[in-house]
Amino acid sequence: MQAFLSAIADPIRLAALRIVWDGGEHCVCELMEKLDATQSRMSRHMKTLKLAGIIVDRRDAQWVRYRRNPDLAPEMAAVIDAVLAAESLSERTAA
């Protein structure tokens, strides 16, 4: 549980989760561009999410594609859903 909570606590990882949580596959290059991060930094963040069991990856030639882990426990997915919803609500009320 600690690895899970630590993984979603980082702002960059949370932003990456927001992108990956749509159900599609996303390559590091796409995440780098959207989050203004270097390749090495983005790869480290994605590794943390993968080690926590939140995402899975698939190699596609020279690219690695990430997606939401379909085997993630529903309770854990619900926590991420709630965090992302709370973050969206916070952003809307701050604007």
Rosetta constraint file for C-alpha pairs under 8 A:
AtomPair CA 1 CA 5 HARMONIC 6.18 0.50
AtomPair CA 2 CA 6 HARMONIC 5.96 0.50
AtomPair CA 3 CA 7 HARMONIC 5.93 0.50
AtomPair CA 3 CA 52 HARMONIC 5.72 0.50
AtomPair CA 4 CA 8 HARMONIC 6.53 0.50
AtomPair CA 4 CA 49 HARMONIC 7.89 0.50
AtomPair CA 4 CA 52 HARMONIC 5.21 0.50
AtomPair CA 4 CA 53 HARMONIC 7.71 0.50
AtomPair CA 4 CA 54 HARMONIC 7.63 0.50
AtomPair CA 5 CA 9 HARMONIC 6.12 0.50
AtomPair CA 6 CA 10 HARMONIC 7.12 0.50
AtomPair CA 7 CA 13 HARMONIC 6.92 0.50
AtomPair CA 7 CA 48 HARMONIC 6.20 0.50
AtomPair CA 7 CA 49 HARMONIC 5.75 0.50
AtomPair CA 7 CA 52 HARMONIC 6.73 0.50
AtomPair CA 8 CA 13 HARMONIC 6.15 0.50
AtomPair CA 8 CA 14 HARMONIC 5.45 0.50
AtomPair CA 8 CA 49 HARMONIC 7.68 0.50
AtomPair CA 8 CA 80 HARMONIC 7.71 0.50
AtomPair CA 9 CA 13 HARMONIC 7.50 0.50
AtomPair CA 9 CA 14 HARMONIC 6.80 0.50
AtomPair CA 10 CA 14 HARMONIC 6.04 0.50
AtomPair CA 11 CA 15 HARMONIC 6.11 0.50
AtomPair CA 12 CA 16 HARMONIC 6.16 0.50
AtomPair CA 12 CA 35 HARMONIC 7.31 0.50
AtomPair CA 12 CA 45 HARMONIC 7.51 0.50
AtomPair CA 13 CA 17 HARMONIC 6.08 0.50
AtomPair CA 13 CA 45 HARMONIC 5.92 0.50
AtomPair CA 13 CA 46 HARMONIC 7.24 0.50
AtomPair CA 13 CA 49 HARMONIC 7.37 0.50
AtomPair CA 14 CA 18 HARMONIC 6.25 0.50
AtomPair CA 14 CA 84 HARMONIC 7.87 0.50
AtomPair CA 15 CA 19 HARMONIC 6.65 0.50
AtomPair CA 15 CA 35 HARMONIC 7.40 0.50
AtomPair CA 16 CA 20 HARMONIC 6.18 0.50
AtomPair CA 16 CA 31 HARMONIC 6.62 0.50
AtomPair CA 16 CA 35 HARMONIC 7.56 0.50
AtomPair CA 17 CA 21 HARMONIC 5.52 0.50
AtomPair CA 18 CA 22 HARMONIC 7.32 0.50
AtomPair CA 18 CA 84 HARMONIC 6.78 0.50
AtomPair CA 19 CA 26 HARMONIC 7.97 0.50
AtomPair CA 19 CA 31 HARMONIC 7.83 0.50
AtomPair CA 20 CA 24 HARMONIC 6.50 0.50
AtomPair CA 20 CA 25 HARMONIC 6.82 0.50
AtomPair CA 20 CA 26 HARMONIC 6.51 0.50
AtomPair CA 20 CA 66 HARMONIC 7.10 0.50
AtomPair CA 20 CA 67 HARMONIC 5.54 0.50
AtomPair CA 20 CA 68 HARMONIC 6.07 0.50
AtomPair CA 21 CA 67 HARMONIC 7.34 0.50
AtomPair CA 21 CA 68 HARMONIC 5.86 0.50
AtomPair CA 23 CA 67 HARMONIC 6.58 0.50
AtomPair CA 23 CA 68 HARMONIC 6.25 0.50
AtomPair CA 24 CA 67 HARMONIC 6.06 0.50
AtomPair CA 24 CA 68 HARMONIC 7.80 0.50
AtomPair CA 25 CA 65 HARMONIC 5.72 0.50
AtomPair CA 25 CA 66 HARMONIC 5.30 0.50
AtomPair CA 25 CA 67 HARMONIC 4.77 0.50
AtomPair CA 26 CA 30 HARMONIC 6.45 0.50
AtomPair CA 26 CA 31 HARMONIC 7.09 0.50
AtomPair CA 26 CA 65 HARMONIC 5.16 0.50
AtomPair CA 26 CA 66 HARMONIC 5.20 0.50
AtomPair CA 26 CA 67 HARMONIC 6.52 0.50
AtomPair CA 27 CA 31 HARMONIC 6.57 0.50
AtomPair CA 27 CA 63 HARMONIC 6.47 0.50
AtomPair CA 27 CA 64 HARMONIC 5.67 0.50
AtomPair CA 27 CA 65 HARMONIC 4.30 0.50
AtomPair CA 27 CA 66 HARMONIC 6.12 0.50
AtomPair CA 28 CA 32 HARMONIC 5.93 0.50
AtomPair CA 28 CA 39 HARMONIC 6.95 0.50
AtomPair CA 28 CA 42 HARMONIC 6.73 0.50
AtomPair CA 28 CA 43 HARMONIC 6.87 0.50
AtomPair CA 28 CA 63 HARMONIC 7.49 0.50
AtomPair CA 28 CA 64 HARMONIC 6.64 0.50
AtomPair CA 28 CA 65 HARMONIC 6.87 0.50
AtomPair CA 28 CA 66 HARMONIC 7.77 0.50
AtomPair CA 29 CA 33 HARMONIC 6.23 0.50
AtomPair CA 29 CA 39 HARMONIC 7.21 0.50
AtomPair CA 30 CA 34 HARMONIC 6.22 0.50
AtomPair CA 31 CA 35 HARMONIC 5.84 0.50
AtomPair CA 31 CA 36 HARMONIC 7.95 0.50
AtomPair CA 31 CA 37 HARMONIC 7.80 0.50
AtomPair CA 31 CA 42 HARMONIC 7.30 0.50
AtomPair CA 32 CA 36 HARMONIC 5.39 0.50
AtomPair CA 32 CA 37 HARMONIC 4.77 0.50
AtomPair CA 32 CA 38 HARMONIC 6.06 0.50
AtomPair CA 32 CA 39 HARMONIC 6.36 0.50
AtomPair CA 32 CA 42 HARMONIC 6.31 0.50
AtomPair CA 33 CA 37 HARMONIC 6.95 0.50
AtomPair CA 37 CA 41 HARMONIC 6.36 0.50
AtomPair CA 37 CA 42 HARMONIC 6.06 0.50
AtomPair CA 38 CA 42 HARMONIC 6.07 0.50
AtomPair CA 39 CA 43 HARMONIC 6.01 0.50
AtomPair CA 40 CA 44 HARMONIC 6.19 0.50
AtomPair CA 41 CA 45 HARMONIC 6.34 0.50
AtomPair CA 42 CA 46 HARMONIC 6.17 0.50
AtomPair CA 43 CA 47 HARMONIC 6.07 0.50
AtomPair CA 44 CA 48 HARMONIC 6.38 0.50
AtomPair CA 45 CA 49 HARMONIC 6.49 0.50
AtomPair CA 46 CA 50 HARMONIC 6.07 0.50
AtomPair CA 46 CA 55 HARMONIC 7.96 0.50
AtomPair CA 47 CA 51 HARMONIC 6.02 0.50
AtomPair CA 48 CA 52 HARMONIC 6.25 0.50
AtomPair CA 49 CA 53 HARMONIC 6.48 0.50
AtomPair CA 49 CA 54 HARMONIC 5.48 0.50
AtomPair CA 49 CA 55 HARMONIC 5.96 0.50
AtomPair CA 50 CA 54 HARMONIC 5.73 0.50
AtomPair CA 50 CA 55 HARMONIC 4.92 0.50
AtomPair CA 50 CA 56 HARMONIC 5.83 0.50
AtomPair CA 50 CA 57 HARMONIC 7.70 0.50
AtomPair CA 53 CA 69 HARMONIC 6.94 0.50
AtomPair CA 53 CA 72 HARMONIC 6.87 0.50
AtomPair CA 54 CA 68 HARMONIC 6.41 0.50
AtomPair CA 54 CA 69 HARMONIC 5.53 0.50
AtomPair CA 54 CA 72 HARMONIC 6.37 0.50
AtomPair CA 55 CA 66 HARMONIC 6.60 0.50
AtomPair CA 55 CA 67 HARMONIC 5.55 0.50
AtomPair CA 55 CA 68 HARMONIC 4.50 0.50
AtomPair CA 55 CA 69 HARMONIC 4.41 0.50
AtomPair CA 56 CA 66 HARMONIC 5.76 0.50
AtomPair CA 56 CA 67 HARMONIC 5.64 0.50
AtomPair CA 56 CA 68 HARMONIC 6.29 0.50
AtomPair CA 56 CA 69 HARMONIC 5.24 0.50
AtomPair CA 57 CA 64 HARMONIC 6.43 0.50
AtomPair CA 57 CA 65 HARMONIC 5.42 0.50
AtomPair CA 57 CA 66 HARMONIC 4.41 0.50
AtomPair CA 57 CA 67 HARMONIC 6.38 0.50
AtomPair CA 58 CA 64 HARMONIC 5.64 0.50
AtomPair CA 58 CA 65 HARMONIC 5.19 0.50
AtomPair CA 58 CA 66 HARMONIC 6.54 0.50
AtomPair CA 59 CA 63 HARMONIC 5.92 0.50
AtomPair CA 59 CA 64 HARMONIC 4.49 0.50
AtomPair CA 59 CA 65 HARMONIC 6.24 0.50
AtomPair CA 60 CA 64 HARMONIC 5.87 0.50
AtomPair CA 60 CA 65 HARMONIC 6.94 0.50
AtomPair CA 72 CA 76 HARMONIC 6.63 0.50
AtomPair CA 72 CA 77 HARMONIC 6.45 0.50
AtomPair CA 73 CA 77 HARMONIC 6.35 0.50
AtomPair CA 74 CA 78 HARMONIC 6.03 0.50
AtomPair CA 75 CA 79 HARMONIC 6.40 0.50
AtomPair CA 76 CA 80 HARMONIC 6.51 0.50
AtomPair CA 77 CA 81 HARMONIC 6.10 0.50
AtomPair CA 78 CA 82 HARMONIC 6.04 0.50
AtomPair CA 79 CA 83 HARMONIC 6.16 0.50
AtomPair CA 80 CA 84 HARMONIC 6.08 0.50
AtomPair CA 81 CA 85 HARMONIC 6.06 0.50
AtomPair CA 82 CA 86 HARMONIC 6.00 0.50
AtomPair CA 83 CA 87 HARMONIC 6.07 0.50
AtomPair CA 84 CA 88 HARMONIC 6.21 0.50
AtomPair CA 85 CA 89 HARMONIC 6.17 0.50
AtomPair CA 86 CA 90 HARMONIC 6.05 0.50
AtomPair CA 87 CA 91 HARMONIC 6.19 0.50
AtomPair CA 88 CA 92 HARMONIC 6.21 0.50
AtomPair CA 89 CA 93 HARMONIC 6.19 0.50
AtomPair CA 90 CA 94 HARMONIC 6.11 0.50
AtomPair CA 91 CA 95 HARMONIC 6.36 0.50
